[in-house]
Amino acid sequence: MRHCRTLQILERLRPVGASLLLMAPLGLSGAMVAGTALAQSQQASQAQAPGKGAEPDTRSFIGTWALTDNRNNLFNVRLFPGGKAVSTVGAEGVPAAGASRLSPKEMRELGRWQPWGNGVRIDYSDGWTDWIYVGPEGLSHAAWQPGQSRGSVPFNYGPAVKLSGAEAQVVGVYSFPPAQTELKPYTATLLSNGQAFNDIDSRAGGVWSLSGNTVVIDWISGWRTTMSVDPATPLRLRHWAPGADRNGPETGGVRQGKRLE
């Protein structure tokens, strides 16, 4: 799940949240990257699998996280109360400028989380494991690949950033009914760096921004989608076809989106 090709950022990418959210896809530098053998050795020793001990209060881990894979590519993980976890864009990386579709596992990878050591462990259906924990330098992340002993040195490790505010609520995976009633709902992924992807367009990328209580998604295909995050009208969708007046009536009427867990 964590082998990714080099990520190229959309030219229209807007900065969102903490610095990691942008640095991850652009390629971390300096202290944020395991650049020296000494730093790697220190990180590896800190990220050893935990022994038995008192489990932490895991309520603070519930929410949305920005993590990086072994090639410093961004992926997001949402931890739900009760143990569900959903990760997005963590298998093959993001196609340059959304030039092609993501695979189903890139769009949405399911897992379960549980308390583990001084943090939480997330086991995914594809065999990967993420560990978000409190290390000597603060919140950190480690990962083990399928078949690797969870008691061994992690396959990769790096910083962990918990998202906050409105962006934290927006980031995730959704089911969007399209404007065309004859078509089935499609999957849309919104990442913490402002990128968006779907599985309906041949060029499936886009960018999203937050305008008040509305998420505005401009797709490379020319379509625009808006999603309400107003508590009175949660996940209400509107679509505008390529070339349509963005201030005019929506194409196909109002739709209702759904968050996928």
C-alpha positions as CSV (number, residue, x, y, z in Angstrom):
1,M,0.0,0.0,0.0
2,R,2.9,2.3,0.5
3,H,4.9,1.9,-2.7
4,C,4.2,5.0,-4.7
5,R,5.6,6.6,-7.8
6,T,6.8,10.2,-7.6
7,L,4.0,12.7,-7.0
8,Q,3.7,15.9,-9.1
9,I,1.5,18.6,-7.8
10,L,-1.3,20.2,-9.7
11,E,-0.3,23.7,-10.7
12,R,-3.5,25.1,-9.1
13,L,-2.8,23.4,-5.8
14,R,-3.8,25.6,-2.9
15,P,-2.0,25.4,0.5
16,V,-4.0,23.8,3.2
17,G,-3.2,23.2,6.9
18,A,0.2,22.4,8.4
19,S,3.4,22.5,6.4
20,L,3.6,18.8,6.2
21,L,0.4,18.7,4.1
22,L,2.2,20.5,1.3
23,M,5.7,19.2,1.9
24,A,4.7,15.6,1.7
25,P,3.8,15.5,-1.9
26,L,6.5,18.0,-2.9
27,G,9.2,16.0,-1.3
28,L,10.4,16.7,2.2
29,S,13.9,18.1,2.7
30,G,16.4,18.5,5.5
31,A,15.4,17.3,8.9
32,M,12.0,16.1,7.6
33,V,13.6,13.4,5.5
34,A,15.7,10.5,6.9
35,G,18.8,11.9,5.2
36,T,21.7,10.7,7.3
37,A,22.5,7.2,8.5
38,L,22.5,8.6,12.1
39,A,19.0,10.0,11.8
40,Q,17.7,6.8,10.3
41,S,19.2,4.8,13.1
42,Q,17.7,7.0,15.7
43,Q,14.3,6.9,14.1
44,A,14.4,3.2,13.7
45,S,15.2,2.6,17.3
46,Q,12.4,5.0,18.4
47,A,9.9,3.2,16.1
48,Q,10.5,-0.3,17.5
49,A,7.3,-2.2,18.0
50,P,6.1,-1.7,21.6
51,G,6.1,-4.2,24.4
52,K,3.1,-4.8,26.7
53,G,2.3,-1.9,28.9
54,A,-0.4,0.6,29.8
55,E,-2.5,1.5,26.8
56,P,-3.0,5.3,26.1
57,D,-6.3,7.1,26.0
58,T,-7.0,6.7,22.3
59,R,-9.8,9.2,22.0
60,S,-7.3,11.9,20.9
61,F,-6.3,9.7,17.9
62,I,-9.8,9.7,16.4
63,G,-9.9,12.0,13.4
64,T,-8.0,12.6,10.2
65,W,-4.3,12.3,9.8
66,A,-1.7,13.3,7.2
67,L,1.1,10.7,6.8
68,T,3.8,10.0,4.3
69,D,4.9,6.7,2.7
70,N,8.5,5.5,2.1
71,R,8.8,7.9,-0.8
72,N,7.5,10.9,1.0
73,N,4.2,10.8,-0.8
74,L,1.2,12.1,1.1
75,F,-1.7,9.9,2.1
76,N,-4.6,10.5,4.5
77,V,-6.1,8.2,7.1
78,R,-9.4,8.8,9.0
79,L,-9.9,6.9,12.2
80,F,-13.5,6.5,13.3
81,P,-14.9,5.8,16.8
82,G,-15.4,2.1,17.2
83,G,-12.3,1.0,15.3
84,K,-12.9,1.6,11.6
85,A,-10.1,3.2,9.5
86,V,-10.1,4.5,5.9
87,S,-6.9,5.3,4.1
88,T,-6.7,7.0,0.7
89,V,-4.0,7.3,-2.0
90,G,-1.5,4.9,-0.5
91,A,-1.0,2.2,-3.1
92,E,0.5,3.5,-6.3
93,G,0.8,7.2,-5.8
94,V,-1.1,10.0,-7.5
95,P,-0.9,10.2,-11.3
96,A,0.7,13.4,-12.5
97,A,-1.9,16.1,-12.6
98,G,-4.7,13.6,-12.4
99,A,-3.8,12.3,-15.9
100,S,-5.4,8.9,-15.2
101,R,-7.7,7.3,-12.7
102,L,-6.7,5.9,-9.4
103,S,-7.2,2.2,-8.7
104,P,-10.0,1.3,-6.2
105,K,-7.4,0.6,-3.5
106,E,-5.8,4.0,-4.0
107,M,-9.2,5.6,-3.7
108,R,-10.1,3.7,-0.5
109,E,-8.4,1.2,1.6
110,L,-10.2,-0.2,4.7
111,G,-8.7,-1.1,8.0
112,R,-9.2,-1.5,11.7
113,W,-7.4,0.4,14.5
114,Q,-6.7,-0.6,18.1
115,P,-4.6,0.8,21.0
116,W,-1.0,-0.3,20.6
117,G,1.9,0.9,22.8
118,N,1.9,4.6,23.1
119,G,-0.4,5.1,20.2
120,V,-2.7,3.2,17.8
121,R,-2.1,0.5,15.3
122,I,-4.0,0.3,12.0
123,D,-4.2,-3.0,10.2
124,Y,-5.4,-2.8,6.6
125,S,-7.1,-5.3,4.4
126,D,-4.1,-5.4,2.0
127,G,-1.7,-6.5,4.8
128,W,0.0,-3.2,5.6
129,T,0.1,-1.8,9.1
130,D,0.5,1.8,10.2
131,W,1.4,2.9,13.7
132,I,0.6,6.4,14.9
133,Y,2.3,7.1,18.2
134,V,3.8,9.6,20.5
135,G,7.6,9.5,20.2
136,P,10.4,11.5,21.8
137,E,9.9,14.3,19.2
138,G,6.1,14.2,19.3
139,L,3.6,12.5,17.0
140,S,5.2,10.0,14.6
141,H,4.3,7.3,12.2
142,A,5.8,3.9,11.3
143,A,4.6,1.3,8.8
144,W,5.2,-2.4,8.2
145,Q,4.7,-4.1,4.9
146,P,2.7,-7.3,4.3
147,G,4.5,-10.4,5.7
148,Q,6.9,-8.3,7.8
149,S,7.0,-9.1,11.5
150,R,5.4,-6.3,13.5
151,G,8.1,-6.8,16.1
152,S,10.8,-5.8,13.6
153,V,12.2,-2.4,12.6
154,P,9.5,-0.7,10.5
155,F,9.7,-0.6,6.7
156,N,9.3,3.2,6.9
157,Y,8.7,5.9,9.4
158,G,8.1,9.7,9.5
159,P,6.1,12.5,11.0
160,A,2.4,12.4,11.7
161,V,0.1,15.4,11.6
162,K,-3.5,15.4,12.9
163,L,-5.7,17.7,10.9
164,S,-8.0,20.2,12.6
165,G,-10.7,22.6,11.7
166,A,-13.0,22.5,8.7
167,E,-10.4,20.8,6.4
168,A,-10.2,17.9,8.8
169,Q,-14.0,17.3,8.3
170,V,-13.8,17.6,4.5
171,V,-10.8,15.3,3.8
172,G,-12.0,11.7,3.0
173,V,-13.7,9.5,0.6
174,Y,-17.3,10.1,-0.7
175,S,-19.9,8.6,-3.0
176,F,-21.3,11.3,-5.4
177,P,-24.3,10.8,-7.6
178,P,-23.5,12.4,-11.0
179,A,-25.6,14.9,-12.8
180,Q,-26.6,12.2,-15.3
181,T,-29.3,10.2,-13.7
182,E,-28.6,7.1,-15.9
183,L,-25.1,6.8,-14.4
184,K,-24.3,5.1,-11.1
185,P,-22.7,7.1,-8.2
186,Y,-18.9,7.6,-8.4
187,T,-16.2,7.7,-5.8
188,A,-14.5,11.0,-5.0
189,T,-11.4,11.4,-2.8
190,L,-10.5,14.8,-1.2
191,L,-6.9,15.0,0.1
192,S,-5.5,17.4,2.7
193,N,-3.2,19.1,0.2
194,G,-6.2,20.4,-1.9
195,Q,-6.2,17.6,-4.5
196,A,-9.3,15.7,-5.6
197,F,-9.7,12.5,-7.6
198,N,-12.7,10.6,-8.9
199,D,-13.3,7.3,-10.7
200,I,-15.8,8.6,-13.4
201,D,-13.6,10.8,-15.6
202,S,-10.8,9.6,-17.8
203,R,-8.7,12.5,-16.6
204,A,-9.8,12.1,-13.0
205,G,-8.0,14.8,-11.1
206,G,-9.0,18.2,-9.7
207,V,-8.5,20.7,-6.9
208,W,-10.8,21.6,-4.0
209,S,-11.2,24.6,-1.8
210,L,-13.4,25.6,1.0
211,S,-15.7,28.7,0.6
212,G,-17.6,29.2,3.8
213,N,-19.7,26.1,4.2
214,T,-19.2,24.9,0.7
215,V,-16.5,22.7,-0.8
216,V,-15.8,23.7,-4.4
217,I,-14.2,21.1,-6.6
218,D,-13.0,22.0,-10.1
219,W,-12.2,18.9,-12.1
220,I,-9.7,18.7,-14.9
221,S,-12.5,17.4,-17.1
222,G,-14.2,20.9,-16.9
223,W,-17.0,19.9,-14.5
224,R,-17.5,21.7,-11.2
225,T,-18.9,20.0,-8.1
226,T,-20.0,21.8,-4.9
227,M,-20.6,20.0,-1.6
228,S,-22.3,21.6,1.3
229,V,-20.8,21.1,4.8
230,D,-23.5,23.2,6.4
231,P,-25.1,21.1,9.3
232,A,-28.5,22.0,7.9
233,T,-27.7,20.6,4.4
234,P,-24.9,18.1,4.9
235,L,-23.2,16.7,1.7
236,R,-25.8,18.3,-0.6
237,L,-24.2,18.3,-4.1
238,R,-24.5,20.4,-7.2
239,H,-22.8,19.8,-10.5
240,W,-22.1,22.2,-13.5
241,A,-21.1,20.8,-16.9
242,P,-18.1,22.0,-18.7
243,G,-18.8,25.5,-20.1
244,A,-21.9,26.0,-18.0
245,D,-22.4,29.3,-16.2
246,R,-21.1,28.7,-12.6
247,N,-23.5,31.3,-11.4
248,G,-26.4,29.7,-13.2
249,P,-28.6,26.7,-12.5
250,E,-26.8,23.5,-11.7
251,T,-26.7,20.7,-14.3
252,G,-29.1,17.9,-13.5
253,G,-30.5,19.2,-10.2
254,V,-29.4,18.8,-6.6
255,R,-27.9,15.5,-5.5
256,Q,-27.1,14.0,-2.1
257,G,-23.6,12.7,-1.4
258,K,-22.5,10.2,1.2
259,R,-19.2,9.7,3.1
260,L,-17.7,6.3,2.7
261,E,-16.4,4.4,5.7
